[in-house]
Amino acid sequence: MGFLDIFKKKPHIDLISLQNDLRILNDCANLIESTSTPSVFFERFDLYYEKLALLADAQQRKLIKVDGDNLVKKYSEMNADKAKIEAINAFIDRYWCSTCEKADTLKTEKGKTNCFQKFIDTMKSYNNQIPNQCIEHYTYLYDNAPHTFQKERSKIPSDQIDDMQRKEASEAYKNKVYKKYYSTYHEKPYISQDRELNTNWIDDTDNWFKMTGQALWIQPSMMTRYPDGLLPGHIYMLYWLNKHRNKRIPAYFEYKYGIDFCKEKELLIRNGYLENDKPTSKGLKAIEDHYEIIEEQHPTPAHRNDHSQPVPTLVSSNRIIPTDIPEGTNSVPREDKAIIDLEFENINNLVAFAIKLSGLRIRLNINTEELSYGEGKTYYDFHPSPPSGRPATYPLPLPSARGESNHIIPDRERFGEINYLENGSIGSARLIFWNKKNGYVIHLGMVEKELSVKKVEINKDSKWVPLYKC
């Protein structure tokens, strides 16, 4: 019996058998939510619906009394096409991840290719049993998702990322996100293919909320239209376009405002808010009418330039960027760690200066003995020239992090990135500190040709609020 059929037979009622059926039902439920083996999933899927139909029928006829879930209601919910599609697509995701993980362990390209061919062939063998939406989902993953378990977004060309941010995610992924975070929203936010295929956004969002209590998903106010029909994201689009031309579209239009920039830009043009990529008088009036959105994104800092405060004197590390360093991710050589120690002494002096400028009463610093060296923690990421072909302003970034795990520890965490200029000196840095669930970001950059503090932010109510700005 295919799992899209309902149980049609009139069962012979035996209470001992029914008790065994209930045990089988629970075993099946656990397996179909966890297995990544197709034969196990589909066999148990059929059996789950068979036993659920039988037990629901028995409960409806008042032949049994069941503690906990109402099985009649459960069967009605689970027997709906939407519930079945979600369950099958969740399995497909697990099977795909399992395939990618296995392929990563294989040494030859032929072995990897055969691994993915087995995935697509196996799924095709179930085509006559599964809905078209599920066929579309596994085909979409095979054709579009990276054929690797590792999410190495930093290694994907920026033009490819930009293109994937302009494409919608699959229906399966969008529905998963909507059900988890936006089920009560009248208007659903835009979800890109980049988010689906190149990030672990759902896991990262859940971990962040668990650890900090702060929501990374879009707030309801951002998806609520004004009386004039515009969304907050439209207002910030008009403001952004009024300031910039021919600049790469920031990802925050998706992650903060929930809109597809290109699609919504066409809407603004059609309705007379934009012309030649600049706001019309109608567009400028919309910005003025809803300026609170701009103020929220660019709040006035409590402190500004204080030229009476002398910038700390920094000691040169005499760093030289080797000409033979391979492009991409590189381990930090043992001999460079003494240089990094000295550089962080300078950075800690600037961090103390930043705290003073922003009026904070807290001690923040980075202890280099706590840094974890290696990919994903503290390493070199050499990129001498961007896709444009021009020399990079910062050819050598140094992402840095402490701790033993890949998750943020809000009680005490330090991480960020240092960016070196071509001559080996530090040109900028972004330093992130978490102390007892309080977040701070210190931005360093060139001020009058010297490395100094450019901005200090604090996290309040899930928002980054500037305390100081140069």
C-alpha positions as a printed Julia matrix, in Angstrom:
470×3 Matrix{Float64}:
   0.0    0.0     0.0
   1.37   3.41   -0.97
   1.72   5.9     1.83
  -0.52   8.42    0.06
  -3.49   6.01    0.51
  -5.56   5.89    3.67
  -6.17   2.69    5.61
  -9.36   1.21    4.1
  -9.69  -2.25    5.69
 -12.05  -2.86    8.57
  -9.7   -4.15   11.29
 -10.46  -7.04   13.6
 -10.26  -5.51   17.07
  -7.98  -7.23   19.56
  -6.8   -5.12   22.5
  -3.48  -6.93   22.85
  -2.84  -6.44   19.14
  -3.79  -2.78   19.43
  -1.32  -2.32   22.27
   1.37  -3.83   20.05
   0.24  -1.59   17.19
   0.71   1.45   19.43
   4.28   0.36   20.19
   4.96  -0.12   16.48
   3.43   3.3    15.75
   5.81   5.01   18.2
   8.81   3.11   16.82
   7.85   4.12   13.28
   7.39   7.77   14.3
  10.9    7.86   15.78
  12.46   6.23   12.75
  10.79   8.33   10.08
  11.95  11.45   11.92
  15.56  10.3    12.26
  16.61   7.77    9.62
  18.56   8.76    6.51
  18.18   5.33    4.85
  15.54   5.35    2.07
  14.41   1.71    2.42
  13.9    2.12    6.18
  12.09   5.44    5.81
   9.59   4.4     3.15
   8.85   1.0     4.71
   8.25   2.58    8.12
   6.31   5.46    6.56
   3.77   3.02    5.09
   3.58   1.12    8.36
   3.16   4.31   10.4
   0.06   5.36    8.44
  -1.37   1.86    8.52
  -1.11   1.64   12.33
  -2.22   5.23   12.87
  -5.35   4.67   10.76
  -6.15   1.45   12.61
  -5.71   3.02   16.07
  -7.6    6.17   15.13
 -10.49   4.03   13.92
 -10.48   2.08   17.18
 -10.47   5.26   19.24
 -13.25   6.82   17.17
 -15.4    3.72   17.76
 -14.58   4.04   21.5
 -13.06   0.58   21.58
  -9.92   1.95   23.23
  -9.02   4.91   25.42
  -5.65   6.53   24.68
  -3.76   8.8    27.06
  -1.98  11.76   25.46
  -2.53  12.58   21.78
  -5.98  12.26   20.29
  -5.28   9.69   17.56
  -8.31  10.65   15.46
  -7.11  14.24   15.34
  -3.51  13.1    14.8
  -4.52  10.94   11.86
  -6.54  13.77   10.34
  -3.53  16.11   10.6
  -0.91  13.62    9.45
  -2.98  12.25    6.58
  -3.09  15.69    4.93
  -0.89  16.07    1.83
   1.0   18.99    3.36
   2.09  16.97    6.42
   3.23  14.06    4.24
   5.19  16.34    1.91
   6.91  17.99    4.88
   7.87  14.63    6.4
   9.23  13.26    3.1
  11.15  16.46    2.33
  12.67  16.39    5.82
  13.87  12.85    5.09
  15.24  13.95    1.69
  17.25  16.66    3.46
  18.7   14.1     5.87
  19.49  11.67    3.04
  21.17  14.48    1.08
  23.29  15.5     4.09
  24.23  11.87    4.68
  25.23  11.53    1.01
  27.36  14.71    1.17
  29.02  13.57    4.39
  29.87  10.18    2.87
  31.14  11.78   -0.38
  33.52  14.0     1.63
  35.24  10.88    2.97
  35.92   9.48   -0.53
  39.29  10.18   -2.13
  38.49  10.05   -5.86
  36.23  12.26   -7.94
  34.72   9.13   -9.52
  33.8    7.84   -6.07
  32.16  11.14   -5.14
  30.26  11.24   -8.45
  29.0    7.69   -7.94
  27.87   8.59   -4.42
  25.64  11.4    -5.68
  24.46   9.3    -8.64
  23.27   6.7    -6.14
  21.3    9.43   -4.32
  19.46  10.55   -7.45
  18.87   6.99   -8.74
  17.56   5.8    -5.38
  15.15   8.72   -5.06
  13.91   8.22   -8.63
  12.99   4.65   -7.75
  10.33   6.07   -5.38
   8.87   8.54   -7.89
   5.61   6.61   -8.25
   5.06   6.77   -4.47
   5.87  10.37   -3.62
   4.23  13.73   -4.49
   5.63  15.92   -7.28
   6.71  18.52   -4.7
   9.1   15.94   -3.21
  10.47  14.97   -6.62
  11.09  18.66   -7.28
  12.84  19.01   -3.93
  15.38  16.21   -4.32
  16.02  17.27   -7.94
  16.57  20.85   -6.78
  19.14  19.72   -4.19
  20.99  17.53   -6.7
  21.13  20.31   -9.31
  21.82  23.31   -7.06
  23.21  22.41   -3.62
  27.0   22.15   -3.11
  28.06  18.51   -3.35
  29.81  18.66    0.01
  28.8   18.5     3.66
  31.04  21.47    4.52
  29.45  24.92    4.25
  32.42  26.97    3.02
  30.63  30.16    2.05
  33.82  32.24    2.35
  35.28  30.28   -0.58
  32.35  30.94   -2.93
  32.98  33.82   -5.4
  31.14  36.99   -4.39
  29.4   37.21   -7.78
  27.99  33.69   -7.27
  26.81  34.61   -3.76
  25.18  37.76   -5.16
  23.41  35.73   -7.86
  22.15  33.17   -5.3
  20.87  35.98   -3.05
  18.69  37.11   -5.95
  17.11  33.65   -6.35
  14.38  32.3    -4.07
  15.0   29.25   -1.93
  13.12  26.04   -2.64
   9.48  25.77   -1.58
  10.45  23.05    0.92
  13.03  25.24    2.65
  10.83  28.34    2.63
   7.93  26.4     4.14
  10.23  24.99    6.81
  11.41  28.49    7.79
   7.9   29.96    7.63
   6.44  27.21    9.8
   9.21  27.54   12.4
   9.46  31.33   12.69
   6.73  33.09   10.71
   3.55  31.01   11.01
   1.58  33.97   12.44
   2.87  36.55    9.94
   0.31  37.74    7.4
   3.15  38.66    5.0
   6.08  36.26    4.75
   9.69  37.45    4.31
  11.93  36.7     1.34
  14.24  33.68    1.71
  17.15  33.3    -0.72
  18.84  30.29   -2.27
  22.12  31.51   -0.76
  20.7   31.19    2.75
  19.36  27.7     2.04
  22.38  26.18    0.33
  25.39  28.07    1.67
  24.58  28.58    5.36
  23.32  26.73    8.43
  20.93  29.58    9.19
  18.25  27.58   11.04
  20.73  25.83   13.36
  22.71  29.04   13.92
  19.53  30.99   14.66
  18.29  28.39   17.15
  21.69  28.19   18.88
  21.95  31.97   19.11
  18.47  32.27   20.61
  19.2   29.46   23.08
  22.41  31.12   24.22
  21.49  34.8    24.18
  17.68  34.93   24.18
  17.92  37.17   21.11
  15.89  36.51   17.96
  17.7   36.64   14.62
  14.51  36.2    12.64
  12.69  39.21   11.24
  10.43  41.06   13.63
   6.68  41.4    12.82
   6.97  45.18   12.45
   9.26  44.71    9.44
   6.59  42.7     7.62
   3.72  45.07    8.44
   2.76  47.56    5.73
   2.15  51.25    6.34
  -1.19  52.78    5.25
   0.5   53.85    1.99
   1.23  50.18    1.2
   4.99  50.34    1.74
   7.04  48.1     3.99
   9.86  49.38    6.24
  12.3   47.7     3.84
  10.98  49.84    0.97
  11.77  52.98    2.96
  15.31  51.88    3.67
  15.73  50.88    0.01
  14.82  54.41   -1.07
  17.25  55.87    1.48
  20.02  53.46    0.43
  19.54  54.11   -3.3
  19.62  57.85   -2.63
  23.1   57.42   -1.11
  24.67  54.74   -3.31
  25.0   53.85   -6.97
  26.48  50.71   -8.53
  27.16  49.19   -5.12
  26.67  45.53   -4.22
  23.28  45.01   -2.56
  23.72  44.34    1.18
  22.39  41.04    2.57
  20.53  42.86    5.36
  17.71  43.66    2.93
  16.89  39.95    3.16
  17.88  39.2     6.76
  16.6   42.35    8.48
  13.9   43.7     6.17
  12.71  40.46    4.56
  12.57  41.72    0.99
  13.92  40.71   -2.4
  15.74  43.92   -3.35
  15.5   43.54   -7.14
  11.84  42.53   -7.16
  10.81  45.31   -4.76
  12.86  47.85   -6.7
  10.68  47.16   -9.74
   7.6   47.71   -7.57
   8.93  51.1    -6.41
   9.62  52.1   -10.03
   6.1   51.08  -11.17
   4.52  53.09   -8.36
   6.51  56.28   -9.0
   8.89  56.13   -6.01
  12.02  55.55   -8.11
  13.33  56.82  -11.42
  16.8   56.11  -12.86
  17.67  54.31   -9.61
  17.1   57.45   -7.52
  14.07  58.41   -5.37
  11.57  60.75   -7.03
   9.89  63.54   -5.05
   7.31  60.92   -4.07
  10.11  58.61   -2.9
  11.79  61.37   -0.87
   8.44  62.19    0.74
   8.05  58.52    1.73
  11.49  58.62    3.4
  10.49  61.78    5.27
   7.13  60.32    6.35
   8.74  57.16    7.75
  12.12  58.47    8.87
  11.99  56.41   12.07
  13.19  53.44    9.97
  16.34  55.36    9.03
  16.91  56.43   12.62
  16.56  52.83   13.77
  19.25  51.7    11.34
  21.49  54.72   12.03
  20.84  55.85   15.62
  22.78  58.83   16.92
  25.71  57.65   19.07
  25.98  58.86   22.65
  29.6   60.0    22.06
  31.41  61.44   19.05
  34.99  62.52   18.28
  36.89  63.63   21.35
  40.13  65.09   20.03
  41.3   65.88   23.56
  41.91  62.17   24.12
  45.37  61.16   22.79
  45.39  57.98   20.68
  47.59  55.27   22.27
  51.06  54.93   20.76
  51.31  51.67   18.84
  54.47  49.6    18.43
  55.28  48.35   14.92
  55.2   44.56   14.58
  57.38  44.7    11.42
  55.05  42.2     9.75
  55.84  41.38    6.13
  53.27  39.55    3.99
  55.14  36.76    2.12
  54.85  36.83   -1.66
  54.61  33.04   -1.86
  51.63  32.56    0.5
  48.94  30.44   -1.24
  45.62  32.12   -1.94
  42.78  31.12    0.39
  42.87  29.57    3.87
  46.32  29.13    5.46
  47.46  27.95    8.87
  49.32  30.48   11.01
  53.04  29.51   11.11
  54.54  29.06   14.56
  56.98  31.95   13.98
  54.08  34.38   13.31
  52.52  33.87   16.75
  55.03  36.24   18.41
  54.05  38.91   15.85
  50.35  38.29   16.56
  51.0   38.6    20.31
  52.52  42.06   19.75
  49.71  43.11   17.42
  47.1   42.13   19.99
  48.94  44.18   22.62
  48.35  47.19   20.34
  44.75  46.13   19.77
  44.11  45.76   23.5
  45.43  49.3    24.02
  42.95  50.52   21.38
  40.16  48.46   22.98
  40.83  50.21   26.31
  40.82  53.54   24.44
  37.48  52.61   22.82
  35.93  51.83   26.2
  37.07  55.2    27.5
  35.68  57.06   24.45
  32.29  55.34   24.71
  31.84  55.9    28.45
  31.65  52.2    29.34
  32.64  50.83   32.71
  33.89  47.41   31.73
  37.22  45.75   31.08
  37.59  44.0    27.73
  40.71  42.47   26.23
  41.93  39.58   24.13
  44.32  37.06   25.66
  46.3   35.51   22.81
  47.01  32.43   24.93
  43.31  31.59   24.63
  43.22  31.8    20.82
  42.53  28.53   19.05
  44.64  28.26   15.92
  43.31  26.41   12.9
  40.66  26.67   10.17
  37.4   28.02   11.52
  39.17  29.66   14.48
  42.37  31.71   13.98
  43.92  31.48   10.51
  45.06  33.51    7.49
  42.64  34.03    4.6
  44.82  35.39    1.78
  43.07  37.07   -1.17
  45.42  39.43   -3.05
  42.81  40.59   -5.57
  38.99  40.52   -5.64
  36.98  39.4    -8.72
  37.32  42.95  -10.13
  41.05  42.28  -10.64
  42.14  45.34   -8.7
  44.59  44.84   -5.79
  42.72  44.17   -2.56
  42.73  46.89    0.09
  43.18  44.2     2.72
  44.84  41.19    1.03
  45.35  39.31    4.29
  42.48  38.99    6.8
  43.11  37.15   10.08
  39.84  35.78   11.51
  40.41  34.99   15.18
  38.48  33.16   17.9
  39.02  31.56   21.28
  37.26  28.63   22.9
  36.94  24.93   22.32
  33.63  24.77   20.46
  32.17  26.31   17.33
  29.33  27.88   19.29
  29.29  31.26   20.92
  29.63  31.26   24.7
  27.8   34.42   25.82
  29.3   34.41   29.33
  32.73  35.2    27.93
  33.58  35.14   24.25
  35.99  37.06   22.02
  36.22  36.77   18.25
  36.54  38.94   15.18
  38.81  39.73   12.27
  41.97  41.76   11.69
  42.65  43.06    8.16
  46.22  43.73    7.05
  47.23  46.26    4.43
  49.63  45.34    1.63
  52.57  46.72    3.66
  51.77  44.34    6.55
  50.33  46.88    8.97
  46.8   46.58   10.37
  44.34  48.61    8.33
  41.12  47.7    10.11
  39.66  45.29   12.65
  36.26  44.23   13.93
  36.33  42.87   17.48
  33.33  41.21   19.12
  33.01  40.63   22.86
  30.31  38.86   24.86
  30.21  39.23   28.64
  27.3   37.65   30.52
  25.02  37.94   27.47
  26.01  41.58   26.88
  27.5   42.13   23.43
  30.02  44.76   22.34
  31.58  45.44   18.93
  34.65  47.63   18.5
  35.54  48.78   14.99
  39.11  49.91   14.32
  40.22  51.69   11.15
  42.46  54.36    9.69
  41.83  57.86   11.1
  44.14  60.54    9.73
  46.49  57.78    8.5
  46.72  56.14   11.93
  44.94  53.05   13.27
  42.34  54.21   15.77
  38.8   53.63   17.04
  36.06  54.27   14.48
  32.96  52.94   16.2
  31.79  51.18   19.37
  28.43  49.36   19.52
  26.5   47.63   22.3
  23.73  45.06   21.92
  20.41  46.24   23.38
  17.1   44.46   22.81
  18.61  42.39   19.96
  19.86  45.55   18.21
  23.36  46.95   17.83
  23.31  50.51   19.19
  26.31  52.84   18.58
  27.89  54.31   21.73
  30.75  56.09   19.97
  31.41  57.07   16.37
  34.39  58.82   14.9
